[in-house]
């Protein structure tokens, strides 16, 4: 057997290190809400991914355009993301704007985690399979009763909800899928109540 030189040894070690190195996945998540959504997604305990979640206090089309601008600016600084997402709600915005925002995001390489009517519907699905119209003004009271703590939109509370609901997350995903299977017909603006937040949650969970 040929004797391995120091150079050969260094080369083989380098090859092994490069072959086994885990390259982290990177997420850019641009949210309509300033606190709840960014804080919730930042609370995921990532081990093989990095998350940049930011709130913009914008909605539908304006939010998507802002997200595109943020992504493009980051790229000019040589910061690239493997997955880019926008997170926004239907609220009372025109159906045309809501649907157009989804299409605009997808055409520009973003995935969409929308909620009709609002993000808190995703929290509610951790407890029950809620179907049909459910006005967002009732969400806070419902969540307060279900969680046993007063619901809040203050900074940091999104992380509180992540930790409090984590053990129910798989059920929320099942409920979100069940709702979409039943009512999704290609017109998200009229498909109340529904959400695709679970799609982003599933992606993040791959890197915990």
KAFENVEN-V979450 format. One record per helix or strand of 3 or more residues. SS is the DSSP state (h for helix, s for strand). FROM is the first residue (numbers start at 1). LEN is the number of residues. If there is no record, write none. Layout:
SS;FROM;LEN, SS;FROM;LEN
This chain:
h;6;15, s;25;7, h;36;7, s;49;7, h;60;17, s;83;7, h;95;13, s;111;6, h;120;5, h;136;12, h;157;27, h;188;3, h;197;9
